[in-house]
Structure formats: C-alpha cells, structure tokens
Amino acid sequence: MRYPEIEPYDHGLLDAGDGHRVYWEVCGNPAGKPAVVVHGGPGTGCRAGMRRFFDPARYRVVLFDQRGCGRSTPHAGDTAEALTANTAGHLMQDMELLRTTLEVEKWLVFGGSWGSVLGLSYVVRHPDRVSELVLAGLATDRRAEMELLTRDLGGMFPEAYAQFRAGVPDSEDDVVSAYYRLLLDPDPTVHEEAARRWCAWEDAMVPGVPVPGLFDDPRARLCFARLVTHYFSHGCFLEDGAILRDAAKLAGIPAMLAQGLLDLSSLSGTPWLLERALPDAELVLVGGAGHTTSVPAMEDVLIGATDRFALRG
C-alpha cells in the first residue's frame, strides 16, 4: 500500500536554458535520503501519486516535469517550439542541473517505462551521482523495443492497429515519422485527429497507462503524442543498445527491477537482458500486473524496495 498523500514543501521552475523552464518539487523529509522520480511518456509529467512510493519520514523526494510537458514551459500541447532543444541529452542535463541546484550529492533514481530508459541512461552517464535504482515497466534504448510498440503488437490488437494505421497514408512505411509530421501540422483539425488516433492506440496496448483520463484532455493528448513521436522518430536520441552495452558501469549500484507478468513490452526480452547486464540487479516478476505501477502487487514490490534502500542511508 502506498504511503499517505503529501504535499511538496518546496517547488519552482528551473531555468534550463534554450527557453525551457522545468517544473520541480520536493516533498518528504528535508534531511532525508534523496530520491528523484523520472516520469514516463515521454510527455506525461509527474503525478502526485508518485510521491507516495516513498516513506516521507525517511526520504527527500524530488519530482520534475520533463521539458515540454506537465507544468514545464513551453508546453508541447500549446506549441511545437517545446520540441526544440528537447532530447534525452537535454533531459539528463536538466537532471544534473536540478541535482546541483538542490545541493544533492547522490540520489536514488526511481522510474518506469520511458522513465526507465531515461533513468538508466542518466545512471550510465553519471554513476557516481546515483545511490540505487528502482525501475518498473522496464525499457531501454533498443530500436526493437520501439518497433514492438508501434508495429509488432499490431497482430495482437488488429482492430485498434487498423484504426491507428489508417491515420497515415498506406505508402508510408515509417508510421512514427508520418504521425510526427501530422502532429506538427499547423492545422488543428490535422494535428488533433493525429493525436486522437495515436493516443487511442496507446490505450489499446496499455489500457490505463498513463494515468486514466489523461487522454480525455485534447491539450494533454497533443502534448503526449508530439513528445512520444518526437523521441521515437529520432531513436529517443540515444544509441541503439548503448544501455545494455555500458551497463557494467553500474557495478556497485543496487538495482531493483520490477516487471508485470502481463506487460506486453516483455516480448522484447528487456527484463531478462537488463537483469543479466546490470551487475547488482534483482528482477522481480509481478503476477497480475501489466505495464503499470498502480496495481497493489506492483506497489508492494516498489515500496518494499524504497523501504529497504532507505536503510542504506
């Protein structure tokens, strides 16, 4: 069971450069063990429920909205300018700027789905700044994982995929790039329809993820679809397979990996590849859970990990 609801004791907008201002908040114990939450998407923003995976008496929890989404500005649901200077490298720079601004020496990195990708990439780049890893809905930077979500799962959801595929011309082989162009079209009737179709496909693959009701908001739909296609059409701005290749750099960093047994992203083999690649990782397979952190069994695993790591100081 998650910890009770809490409110931030501090928050602000970080001037990240390039015209971007990144929303951040801190909650829990100001003298507690630092942890940073890396949200999924890309494009969902941090949520109040994410604060509740940590004992507020023992953790100083930092949450932030990545460039272009949530309470950060500019917002991709308002303007395509939010995609400028918006890459994985920029997001990792923002994490480091936030860490130094908040005077954190090391922090636990907690994330899921896209947060797993970005969190792992950050740890590979800055292993000396990370105390532990807690990840769910496991994913890396491999192109095969992106292709699974945008093409290969079509056979499992044929009706939904047909609706998704009908949103772009039959002549388009690269569906992601085709949607990306439509989502950047200045005509609202074009980009809003593209966002609706993209998010309907997301709902078909992973119902209830992200937060239920998020896609009911046209601005949030457009933000999410623009950022996901922006990243996917550029290979997430990461080298294919680099995380698994460089995972040895994480030696000495305890990692708890949680994966729902019903998570279709497992078809890419990522959970087992990560467990083998990370020197100090434990993989927990959670029955009855899909690509989500909101089922009780998954919550228990993740909170068990943060409780255990809190004892490490």
C-alpha positions in Angstrom: 0.0 0.0 0.0 1.3 3.5 -0.9 2.2 6.0 1.8 -0.4 8.7 2.6 -0.8 11.7 0.3 1.7 14.5 0.9 2.2 18.0 -0.5 5.6 19.5 -1.6 7.4 21.7 0.9 9.2 23.4 -2.0 8.8 23.8 -5.7 9.8 26.1 -8.6 10.7 26.5 -12.2 14.3 25.7 -13.2 15.8 27.9 -16.0 17.2 25.0 -18.1 18.3 27.2 -21.0 17.1 27.1 -24.6 13.9 28.9 -23.5 12.9 25.9 -21.3 11.7 26.2 -17.7 11.4 22.9 -15.9 8.9 22.5 -13.1 10.3 20.7 -9.9 9.0 19.9 -6.5 10.4 18.4 -3.3 8.4 16.6 -0.6 9.1 14.4 2.4 11.9 15.0 5.0 14.3 17.8 4.1 17.0 15.9 5.8 16.0 12.5 4.4 17.7 10.3 1.8 17.5 12.0 -1.6 15.5 10.3 -4.4 14.5 11.6 -7.9 11.4 10.4 -9.8 11.7 10.1 -13.6 8.3 10.0 -15.1 7.2 8.1 -18.2 5.8 9.0 -21.6 7.7 10.9 -22.8 5.2 13.6 -22.1 3.0 12.6 -19.1 4.5 14.8 -16.4 5.0 13.9 -12.7 1.9 13.0 -10.7 1.0 13.4 -7.1 0.7 9.6 -6.7 4.4 9.2 -7.5 5.3 10.9 -4.2 3.6 8.0 -2.3 6.2 5.3 -3.2 8.5 6.7 -0.5 8.4 6.9 3.3 8.0 10.7 3.8 9.8 10.5 7.1 12.9 8.9 5.5 13.1 10.4 2.0 13.6 13.7 0.4 11.8 13.1 -2.8 12.4 15.2 -5.9 9.9 15.2 -8.8 10.1 17.1 -12.0 8.2 17.6 -15.3 10.5 16.9 -18.3 10.8 19.5 -21.0 7.7 20.2 -22.9 5.1 18.7 -20.6 3.3 19.0 -17.2 3.9 22.3 -15.7 7.1 23.0 -17.6 7.2 25.6 -20.3 6.8 25.8 -23.2 4.2 23.0 -23.4 4.0 20.7 -26.4 0.3 20.8 -26.2 0.5 24.5 -27.0 3.4 24.9 -29.4 5.8 22.8 -31.4 8.5 25.1 -30.1 8.5 22.9 -27.0 10.3 20.2 -29.1 13.3 22.5 -29.8 16.3 21.6 -27.7 14.4 18.6 -26.3 16.4 15.4 -26.4 17.5 12.8 -24.0 20.8 14.6 -23.6 18.9 17.8 -22.6 16.8 15.9 -20.1 19.8 14.4 -18.4 21.4 17.9 -18.3 18.3 19.1 -16.6 18.5 16.3 -14.0 22.1 17.3 -13.2 21.3 21.0 -13.0 18.4 20.2 -10.7 20.6 17.9 -8.6 23.3 20.6 -8.1 20.7 23.4 -7.6 19.1 21.4 -4.8 22.6 20.5 -3.4 22.1 16.8 -3.7 25.3 14.7 -3.7 23.7 11.4 -4.6 20.2 10.3 -5.1 18.1 7.1 -5.7 16.7 7.1 -9.2 13.1 5.8 -9.5 11.3 5.5 -12.8 9.1 3.4 -15.1 8.6 2.9 -18.8 10.3 5.9 -20.5 11.4 6.8 -17.0 13.3 3.5 -17.1 15.1 4.5 -20.4 16.0 8.0 -19.2 16.9 6.8 -15.7 19.2 4.1 -17.0 20.8 6.5 -19.5 21.4 9.0 -16.7 23.0 6.5 -14.4 25.3 5.2 -17.2 26.4 8.8 -17.7 26.6 9.7 -14.0 27.1 6.5 -12.0 28.9 8.5 -9.2 25.7 10.5 -8.6 23.4 7.6 -8.0 23.0 5.5 -4.9 20.3 3.0 -6.0 17.9 2.2 -8.9 14.3 1.3 -8.7 12.7 0.7 -12.1 9.4 -0.7 -13.3 7.8 -1.3 -16.8 11.3 -2.0 -18.0 12.6 -0.4 -21.2 15.9 0.6 -22.7 17.1 2.4 -25.8 16.9 -0.5 -28.3 15.1 0.2 -31.6 13.4 -3.3 -31.3 11.5 -2.1 -28.3 10.1 0.9 -30.1 9.2 -1.2 -33.1 7.3 -3.6 -30.8 5.1 -0.8 -29.6 4.5 0.9 -32.9 4.3 -2.1 -35.3 4.8 -5.6 -33.9 1.9 -5.6 -31.4 -0.5 -4.8 -34.3 -1.2 -8.5 -34.6 -2.4 -8.7 -31.0 -4.8 -5.8 -31.4 -5.7 -6.0 -35.1 -8.8 -3.7 -35.0 -7.1 -1.0 -32.9 -4.0 -1.2 -35.1 -6.0 -0.9 -38.3 -7.5 2.3 -36.9 -4.1 3.5 -35.9 -2.5 2.6 -39.3 -5.4 4.3 -41.2 -4.3 7.6 -39.8 -1.4 7.8 -42.3 -1.2 7.0 -46.0 -0.6 3.4 -47.0 2.5 4.5 -48.8 4.2 5.5 -45.5 6.4 2.7 -44.2 7.6 4.7 -41.2 4.4 5.2 -39.3 6.0 7.0 -36.4 7.6 9.7 -38.6 4.4 10.0 -40.6 2.4 10.7 -37.4 5.1 13.1 -36.2 4.7 15.2 -39.4 0.9 15.2 -38.9 1.2 16.2 -35.3 3.4 19.2 -36.3 0.9 20.3 -38.9 -0.3 23.8 -38.0 -3.9 22.9 -38.9 -5.7 22.0 -35.7 -8.0 19.6 -37.5 -5.0 17.7 -38.7 -2.9 17.5 -35.5 -5.8 17.0 -33.2 -7.0 14.0 -35.2 -3.5 12.5 -35.3 -3.2 12.9 -31.5 -6.5 11.2 -31.0 -5.5 8.2 -33.2 -2.1 7.9 -31.6 -3.5 8.0 -28.0 -6.2 5.5 -28.9 -3.5 3.1 -30.0 -1.6 3.7 -26.7 -4.8 3.0 -24.8 -5.4 -0.3 -26.7 -1.9 -1.5 -26.0 -1.6 -0.4 -22.4 -5.1 0.4 -21.1 -5.0 2.8 -18.1 -1.4 3.9 -18.8 -0.6 6.7 -18.4 -3.0 7.9 -15.7 -6.6 7.1 -16.6 -8.4 10.2 -18.0 -5.2 11.9 -19.2 -6.1 11.4 -22.9 -9.6 13.0 -22.3 -7.8 16.4 -22.4 -7.1 17.4 -26.0 -4.1 19.5 -24.9 -2.6 16.6 -22.9 -3.2 14.2 -25.9 -1.4 16.5 -28.3 1.5 17.0 -25.8 1.9 13.3 -25.3 1.7 12.3 -28.9 4.0 15.0 -30.1 6.7 14.2 -27.5 6.5 10.4 -28.0 6.7 10.7 -31.8 9.5 13.3 -31.4 11.5 10.9 -29.4 10.7 7.7 -31.2 11.3 9.1 -34.7 14.8 10.1 -33.5 15.5 6.8 -31.8 15.0 8.5 -28.4 18.2 10.5 -29.3 20.1 7.6 -27.8 22.4 5.0 -29.4 20.7 1.7 -30.1 21.7 -0.8 -27.4 24.0 1.5 -25.5 22.4 0.9 -22.1 22.9 -2.8 -22.2 26.4 -2.4 -23.6 27.5 0.1 -20.9 25.6 -1.5 -18.0 28.9 -2.7 -16.4 29.4 1.0 -15.4 26.7 0.5 -12.8 28.7 -2.0 -10.8 28.2 -1.3 -7.1 24.8 0.4 -7.6 22.0 -1.8 -6.2 19.1 -2.1 -8.7 15.6 -3.4 -8.1 13.8 -4.2 -11.4 10.1 -4.9 -11.4 8.1 -6.2 -14.3 4.5 -7.2 -14.6 4.0 -10.7 -16.0 1.2 -9.3 -18.2 3.3 -6.5 -19.6 3.4 -7.0 -23.3 6.7 -5.0 -23.6 8.3 -8.1 -22.1 8.1 -9.6 -25.6 11.2 -7.7 -26.4 13.1 -9.6 -23.7 14.2 -6.5 -22.0 13.7 -7.5 -18.3 15.9 -10.5 -18.6 18.6 -8.7 -20.7 18.7 -6.0 -18.1 19.0 -8.4 -15.2 21.9 -10.1 -16.9 23.6 -6.9 -17.9 23.3 -5.0 -14.6 26.0 -6.2 -12.1 23.9 -5.7 -8.9 20.3 -6.1 -10.1 17.4 -8.1 -8.7 14.5 -8.8 -11.1 11.0 -9.3 -9.6 8.2 -10.6 -11.8 4.8 -9.4 -10.6 1.8 -11.5 -11.2 -1.4 -9.9 -12.3 0.3 -6.7 -13.3 0.8 -5.2 -16.8 2.7 -2.0 -17.8 1.6 -0.1 -14.7 2.7 0.7 -11.2 -0.9 1.1 -9.9 -1.8 -2.5 -9.0 -1.3 -3.4 -5.3 1.2 -6.2 -6.0 3.4 -3.9 -8.0 3.1 -1.1 -5.4 4.2 -3.5 -2.7 7.3 -4.5 -4.6 8.3 -0.9 -5.4 7.6 0.4 -1.9 9.4 -2.7 -0.4 12.4 -1.6 -2.5 12.4 2.0 -1.4 11.9 1.0 2.2 14.8 -1.4 2.0 17.1 1.1 0.3 16.2 3.8 2.9 18.1 1.7 5.4 21.3 2.1 3.4 21.4 5.8 4.3 
